Amino acid sequence: MLKNITQKFSKTEWSWIFQDWANSVYSLMITTAIFPIFYKSVTDAAGISSSDSTAYLGYANSVATILIGLLAPLLGTIADFPRVRKPLFTVGTMLGIVAVFSMMFTSNSGWLTLLVLYCVSAIGFGMANIFYDGSLMDVTSRNRLDQVSSAGFGFGYIGSVIPFLIFMVFQLGGFFDARTTVNIGFLLTAMWWFVFTIPYWKNVEQTTYSVKEGNLLASTWRSITNTLSEIKQYKHISLFLIAYFFYIDGVGTIIKMATSVGTDIGLSADELIVMLLIVQIVAFPCTIIYGLLAKKFGTRSMLFVGISTYMIICIIALGLETYNDFLVLAILVGTAQGGIQSLSRSYFGQMIPGKNTNQFFGFYNIFGKFSSVLGTTALGIVAQLTDDSLKGVFALIVQFLIGAVLLYLAKPPVQEQLV
């Protein structure tokens, strides 16, 4: 089946897919694995309690997402000017890579410096993804959006697992001291991200754009207000964006905070690394399957499946006690994580008009980014108030419920019906 899937993509589509292969290493190695584990060891050494350090990480995620969220519509609008999408993508990508590389040179007590570099890397990653998401419309046709978007997320899991396995060899083999092993992880992440972005730089060109008149700032502001007015005219698009805001909140919060929560309940670094590997292994085929099932049952239907899975995850989280309990949760996360993200992106791409795609994706990203603020901040507050991170995870179920209701209400008009 995999062979049949891979033969269907053009060179340009493959180059776009490989950018997911390249940047997904950041999501796994920095957002989810190496950084949170190392950060926890640094804060422990500094005498900071586990609940406080988890809260501080949540707040750092909130700061980064607020900044990129505020910039998202502006950057998305600017990227619809001819010949600017790739340069701005490059700025974001290199900002993230350099910040990750710089983490190698922080001191073992510099937890605040680590958080600052993490924020900078997250801003670069988020900025690059605004232009990456928008360029989906540059590489494929509308009837292939689900397939290409799902393949990007699916192969992204494989692309992140390979350097993660290399890191695991050093981590579990004990060849070097803990700090050297962490630095190897940071170096692997930066190098992998850079090298596998090269196909995107070489082969993906901006083919969708709008001709702008006047100076850049005036034209950008005019485009933002025009796009906002246009979005308001499409009730189903507006409702979908609000639904996305709520349900992707839980997804993003679980991705960003899972390792920190696992540490709080007593899981070792080795146990967390194995658990994260399982998520990646499960996620690859499940993301591809989501794309195939969307073609048969409809993208919207599969989004409801993903939301329902995460609601179950929130309920199970309350009873987490052992490593085996966490493994069950990790498998469930893996079944839905890539599918709900990839189909949200492609479903939105199917909804929006053919013009000004990056402007629309700019608003798509701002809703996604600001939702991470809500979840990580809420989890941090609940963790500090109750001294129990798991209750913060359970609280996310409210957002999934709201997201599901709004997604149901966001059904397109009959003449624009999406399956």
C-alpha positions as CSV (number, residue, x, y, z in Angstrom):
1,M,0.0,0.0,0.0
2,L,2.8,2.4,0.9
3,K,4.4,1.9,-2.5
4,N,1.2,2.8,-4.3
5,I,0.8,5.9,-2.2
6,T,4.3,7.2,-2.8
7,Q,4.1,6.7,-6.6
8,K,1.2,9.2,-6.8
9,F,3.2,12.3,-5.8
10,S,5.0,14.6,-8.2
11,K,8.5,16.0,-7.6
12,T,7.1,19.3,-6.3
13,E,4.6,17.5,-4.0
14,W,7.4,15.3,-2.6
15,S,9.6,18.4,-2.0
16,W,6.7,19.9,0.0
17,I,6.1,16.7,1.9
18,F,9.8,16.5,2.8
19,Q,9.6,19.8,4.5
20,D,7.3,18.1,7.0
21,W,9.9,15.4,7.2
22,A,12.5,18.1,8.0
23,N,10.7,20.3,10.5
24,S,8.8,17.6,12.4
25,V,12.1,16.8,14.1
26,Y,11.6,20.0,16.0
27,S,8.2,19.0,17.2
28,L,9.4,15.7,18.6
29,M,13.0,16.5,19.7
30,I,12.5,20.0,21.1
31,T,8.8,20.6,21.8
32,T,8.1,17.1,23.1
33,A,11.3,15.2,24.1
34,I,14.8,16.5,24.6
35,F,14.1,20.1,25.7
36,P,11.3,19.4,28.3
37,I,13.4,16.5,29.9
38,F,16.6,18.6,30.0
39,Y,14.6,21.7,31.2
40,K,13.1,19.6,34.0
41,S,16.6,18.5,35.1
42,V,17.9,22.1,35.1
43,T,14.9,23.4,37.1
44,D,15.2,20.5,39.6
45,A,18.8,21.4,40.1
46,A,17.8,25.1,40.6
47,G,15.3,24.0,43.4
48,I,12.2,24.8,41.4
49,S,9.2,22.6,42.2
50,S,7.8,20.3,39.5
51,S,4.5,22.0,39.4
52,D,6.1,25.5,39.1
53,S,8.5,24.4,36.4
54,T,5.7,22.9,34.4
55,A,3.7,26.1,34.8
56,Y,6.7,28.2,33.6
57,L,7.1,26.0,30.5
58,G,3.4,26.4,29.9
59,Y,3.7,30.2,30.2
60,A,6.7,30.2,27.9
61,N,4.7,28.3,25.3
62,S,1.9,30.9,25.8
63,V,4.3,33.8,25.2
64,A,5.7,32.3,22.0
65,T,2.2,31.5,20.6
66,I,0.9,34.9,21.4
67,L,3.7,36.6,19.4
68,I,3.4,34.3,16.4
69,G,-0.4,34.5,16.6
70,L,-0.3,38.3,16.5
71,L,2.0,38.1,13.5
72,A,0.2,35.4,11.6
73,P,-2.4,37.4,9.7
74,L,0.2,40.1,8.9
75,L,2.8,37.5,7.7
76,G,0.1,35.6,5.8
77,T,-1.0,38.7,4.0
78,I,2.6,39.8,3.1
79,A,3.2,36.3,1.8
80,D,0.5,36.7,-0.9
81,F,2.8,39.3,-2.5
82,P,4.7,37.8,-5.5
83,R,8.1,36.2,-4.7
84,V,8.1,36.8,-0.9
85,R,6.7,33.6,0.5
86,K,10.0,31.6,0.2
87,P,12.2,34.3,1.6
88,L,10.0,34.8,4.7
89,F,9.8,31.0,5.1
90,T,13.6,30.9,5.1
91,V,13.8,33.6,7.8
92,G,11.5,31.6,10.1
93,T,13.3,28.4,9.4
94,M,16.8,29.8,10.1
95,L,15.6,31.6,13.2
96,G,14.4,28.2,14.6
97,I,17.5,26.3,13.6
98,V,19.9,28.8,15.0
99,A,18.0,29.0,18.3
100,V,18.0,25.2,18.7
101,F,21.8,25.1,17.9
102,S,22.4,27.8,20.5
103,M,20.8,25.6,23.2
104,M,24.0,23.6,23.1
105,F,25.9,26.5,24.7
106,T,23.6,27.2,27.7
107,S,24.8,26.5,31.2
108,N,23.5,23.6,33.3
109,S,21.8,26.2,35.6
110,G,20.5,28.5,32.9
111,W,16.9,27.5,33.0
112,L,15.7,31.1,32.1
113,T,18.1,31.2,29.1
114,L,16.8,27.9,27.9
115,L,13.2,29.2,28.1
116,V,14.1,32.3,26.1
117,L,15.9,30.2,23.4
118,Y,12.9,27.8,23.3
119,C,10.5,30.8,22.8
120,V,12.7,32.1,19.9
121,S,12.8,28.6,18.3
122,A,9.1,28.2,18.7
123,I,8.5,31.6,17.0
124,G,10.8,30.6,14.1
125,F,9.1,27.2,13.7
126,G,5.6,28.8,13.9
127,M,6.5,31.6,11.4
128,A,8.0,29.1,8.9
129,N,4.8,26.9,9.2
130,I,2.6,29.8,8.2
131,F,4.3,30.0,4.8
132,Y,4.7,26.2,4.6
133,D,0.9,25.6,5.2
134,G,0.1,28.3,2.6
135,S,2.4,26.8,0.0
136,L,0.3,23.6,0.0
137,M,-1.8,25.4,-2.6
138,D,1.3,26.0,-4.7
139,V,2.2,22.3,-5.1
140,T,-1.0,20.5,-5.7
141,S,-4.7,20.6,-6.9
142,R,-7.7,21.0,-4.7
143,N,-8.8,17.4,-5.1
144,R,-5.5,16.2,-3.8
145,L,-5.2,18.4,-0.7
146,D,-6.2,15.6,1.7
147,Q,-3.7,13.1,0.2
148,V,-0.7,15.5,0.1
149,S,-1.4,17.1,3.5
150,S,-1.8,13.7,5.2
151,A,1.3,12.4,3.5
152,G,3.2,15.5,4.8
153,F,2.2,14.8,8.4
154,G,2.6,11.0,8.0
155,F,6.1,11.1,6.5
156,G,6.9,13.9,9.0
157,Y,6.6,11.2,11.7
158,I,9.1,9.0,10.0
159,G,11.4,11.9,9.5
160,S,11.3,12.8,13.2
161,V,11.7,9.2,14.3
162,I,15.0,8.6,12.5
163,P,17.0,11.2,14.4
164,F,15.1,10.3,17.5
165,L,16.3,6.7,17.2
166,I,19.9,7.9,16.8
167,F,19.4,10.0,19.9
168,M,18.0,7.0,21.8
169,V,21.1,5.0,21.0
170,F,23.2,7.6,22.8
171,Q,20.7,8.1,25.6
172,L,20.1,4.4,26.4
173,G,23.7,3.3,25.6
174,G,25.3,5.7,28.1
175,F,28.2,6.5,25.8
176,F,28.5,10.1,27.1
177,D,27.5,12.1,30.1
178,A,23.9,13.4,30.2
179,R,24.8,16.9,29.0
180,T,26.8,15.8,26.0
181,T,24.0,13.4,25.1
182,V,21.5,16.3,25.2
183,N,23.8,18.5,23.1
184,I,24.0,15.7,20.5
185,G,20.2,15.8,20.4
186,F,20.2,19.6,19.8
187,L,22.8,19.3,17.1
188,L,21.0,16.4,15.4
189,T,17.8,18.5,15.4
190,A,19.4,21.6,13.9
191,M,21.2,19.6,11.2
192,W,18.3,17.4,10.2
193,W,15.9,20.4,10.0
194,F,18.4,22.3,7.7
195,V,19.4,19.5,5.4
196,F,16.0,18.2,4.6
197,T,14.6,21.7,4.0
198,I,16.9,21.9,0.9
199,P,14.4,20.1,-1.5
200,Y,11.7,22.7,-0.5
201,W,14.1,25.5,-1.2
202,K,15.1,24.0,-4.6
203,N,11.7,22.9,-6.0
204,V,8.8,24.7,-4.4
205,E,7.9,28.0,-6.0
206,Q,5.2,30.4,-5.3
207,T,2.5,30.0,-7.9
208,T,-0.5,31.6,-6.0
209,Y,-0.3,35.3,-5.2
210,S,-2.3,38.5,-5.5
211,V,-1.1,41.6,-7.3
212,K,-0.8,44.4,-4.8
213,E,-0.9,48.1,-5.4
214,G,0.7,50.9,-3.4
215,N,3.4,50.6,-0.7
216,L,3.8,47.3,1.2
217,L,2.4,48.4,4.6
218,A,-0.7,50.2,3.2
219,S,-1.4,47.4,0.8
220,T,-0.9,44.7,3.5
221,W,-3.3,46.5,5.9
222,R,-5.9,46.9,3.1
223,S,-5.5,43.2,2.3
224,I,-6.0,42.1,5.9
225,T,-9.2,44.1,6.3
226,N,-10.5,42.9,2.9
227,T,-9.7,39.2,3.9
228,L,-11.4,39.6,7.3
229,S,-14.5,41.1,5.6
230,E,-14.4,38.2,3.1
231,I,-14.2,35.6,5.9
232,K,-17.2,37.1,7.6
233,Q,-19.2,36.6,4.4
234,Y,-18.5,32.8,4.6
235,K,-20.3,31.8,7.8
236,H,-19.1,28.2,7.6
237,I,-15.5,29.3,7.4
238,S,-15.9,31.6,10.4
239,L,-17.4,28.9,12.5
240,F,-14.8,26.4,11.4
241,L,-12.0,28.7,12.5
242,I,-13.6,29.1,15.9
243,A,-14.1,25.3,16.2
244,Y,-10.5,24.8,15.1
245,F,-9.4,27.3,17.8
246,F,-11.0,25.1,20.5
247,Y,-10.2,21.6,19.5
248,I,-6.7,22.2,18.3
249,D,-6.0,23.8,21.6
250,G,-6.2,20.4,23.3
251,V,-4.1,18.8,20.6
252,G,-1.4,21.4,20.9
253,T,-1.4,21.5,24.6
254,I,-1.0,17.7,24.9
255,I,1.8,17.7,22.4
256,K,3.7,20.5,24.2
257,M,3.1,19.4,27.8
258,A,2.9,15.6,27.7
259,T,6.6,15.1,28.6
260,S,6.4,17.6,31.4
261,V,3.3,15.9,32.8
262,G,4.9,12.5,32.5
263,T,7.9,13.7,34.5
264,D,5.5,15.1,37.2
265,I,4.0,11.7,37.8
266,G,7.4,10.0,38.1
267,L,8.3,8.7,34.7
268,S,12.0,8.5,34.0
269,A,13.7,10.1,31.0
270,D,14.2,6.7,29.4
271,E,10.6,5.7,29.9
272,L,9.4,9.0,28.3
273,I,11.7,8.5,25.3
274,V,10.3,5.1,24.7
275,M,6.8,6.4,25.0
276,L,7.4,9.2,22.6
277,L,8.9,6.7,20.1
278,I,5.7,4.7,20.3
279,V,3.6,7.7,19.6
280,Q,5.6,8.4,16.4
281,I,5.4,4.8,15.2
282,V,1.7,4.6,15.7
283,A,1.1,8.1,14.2
284,F,2.7,7.4,10.8
285,P,0.3,4.7,9.5
286,C,-2.7,6.3,11.3
287,T,-2.1,9.6,9.7
288,I,-2.0,8.0,6.2
289,I,-5.1,6.0,7.1
290,Y,-6.9,9.2,8.1
291,G,-6.2,10.6,4.7
292,L,-7.5,7.5,3.0
293,L,-10.6,7.3,5.2
294,A,-11.3,10.9,4.5
295,K,-11.6,10.1,0.8
296,K,-14.2,7.4,1.6
297,F,-16.1,8.8,4.5
298,G,-15.4,12.6,4.2
299,T,-12.9,14.9,5.8
300,R,-15.4,16.4,8.2
301,S,-16.4,12.9,9.5
302,M,-12.8,12.0,10.2
303,L,-12.3,15.3,12.1
304,F,-15.1,14.2,14.4
305,V,-13.4,10.8,14.9
306,G,-10.2,12.7,15.9
307,I,-12.0,15.0,18.4
308,S,-13.8,12.0,20.0
309,T,-10.5,10.2,20.4
310,Y,-9.0,13.2,22.3
311,M,-12.0,13.4,24.5
312,I,-11.4,9.8,25.5
313,I,-7.8,10.7,26.1
314,C,-8.8,13.5,28.5
315,I,-11.0,11.1,30.5
316,I,-8.2,8.4,30.7
317,A,-5.7,11.0,31.8
318,L,-7.4,11.4,35.2
319,G,-6.5,7.8,36.1
320,L,-2.9,7.8,35.0
321,E,-0.7,6.1,37.6
322,T,1.8,3.8,36.0
323,Y,4.1,3.6,32.9
324,N,1.7,1.1,31.3
325,D,-1.2,3.6,31.8
326,F,0.9,6.2,30.0
327,L,1.7,3.8,27.1
328,V,-2.0,3.2,26.5
329,L,-2.6,7.0,26.4
330,A,0.4,7.4,24.1
331,I,-1.0,4.8,21.6
332,L,-4.4,6.7,21.6
333,V,-2.6,10.0,21.0
334,G,-0.7,8.5,18.1
335,T,-3.9,7.2,16.4
336,A,-5.3,10.8,16.1
337,Q,-2.6,13.3,16.5
338,G,-1.4,13.6,12.8
339,G,-4.8,12.8,11.3
340,I,-6.7,15.7,13.0
341,Q,-3.9,18.2,12.2
342,S,-3.5,17.2,8.6
343,L,-7.2,17.0,7.8
344,S,-7.9,20.3,9.5
345,R,-5.3,21.9,7.2
346,S,-6.6,20.3,4.0
347,Y,-10.3,20.8,5.0
348,F,-9.7,24.5,5.4
349,G,-7.8,24.5,2.1
350,Q,-10.9,23.1,0.4
351,M,-13.1,25.7,2.0
352,I,-11.3,28.9,1.1
353,P,-11.5,30.8,-2.2
354,G,-8.7,30.2,-4.7
355,K,-7.3,33.7,-4.4
356,N,-5.3,35.1,-1.4
357,T,-4.7,31.6,0.0
358,N,-1.9,32.7,2.3
359,Q,-4.0,35.5,3.7
360,F,-6.7,32.9,4.6
361,F,-4.0,30.6,6.0
362,G,-2.7,33.5,8.1
363,F,-6.0,33.7,9.9
364,Y,-6.1,29.9,10.1
365,N,-2.7,30.0,11.8
366,I,-3.7,32.8,14.2
367,F,-6.7,30.7,15.4
368,G,-4.4,27.7,15.9
369,K,-1.7,29.6,17.6
370,F,-3.9,31.5,20.0
371,S,-5.6,28.3,21.0
372,S,-2.3,27.0,22.3
373,V,-2.2,30.0,24.7
374,L,-5.5,29.0,26.2
375,G,-4.5,25.4,26.8
376,T,-1.0,25.8,28.1
377,T,-2.0,28.7,30.3
378,A,-4.9,26.8,31.7
379,L,-2.9,23.7,32.4
380,G,-0.2,25.8,34.1
381,I,-2.7,27.5,36.4
382,V,-4.5,24.2,37.3
383,A,-1.2,22.6,38.0
384,Q,-0.2,25.3,40.4
385,L,-3.6,25.5,42.1
386,T,-4.1,21.8,42.6
387,D,-0.5,20.5,42.4
388,D,-1.9,18.0,39.9
389,S,-1.0,18.3,36.2
390,L,-3.5,15.5,35.2
391,K,-6.5,17.6,36.3
392,G,-5.3,20.2,33.8
393,V,-5.3,17.6,31.0
394,F,-8.8,16.5,31.9
395,A,-10.0,20.1,31.8
396,L,-9.2,20.2,28.1
397,I,-12.3,18.0,27.4
398,V,-14.4,21.2,27.6
399,Q,-12.6,22.7,24.7
400,F,-12.9,19.5,22.6
401,L,-16.7,19.5,23.3
402,I,-17.0,23.1,22.2
403,G,-14.9,22.4,19.1
404,A,-17.1,19.5,18.1
405,V,-20.3,21.5,18.5
406,L,-19.0,24.4,16.4
407,L,-17.6,22.0,13.7
408,Y,-21.1,20.5,13.4
409,L,-22.5,24.0,13.0
410,A,-19.8,24.9,10.4
411,K,-21.4,22.7,7.8
412,P,-20.9,24.4,4.4
413,P,-23.9,25.4,2.3
414,V,-25.3,22.8,-0.1
415,Q,-23.8,24.4,-3.1
416,E,-20.3,24.3,-1.5
417,Q,-20.8,21.0,0.3
418,L,-17.5,19.3,1.4
419,V,-17.5,15.7,2.3
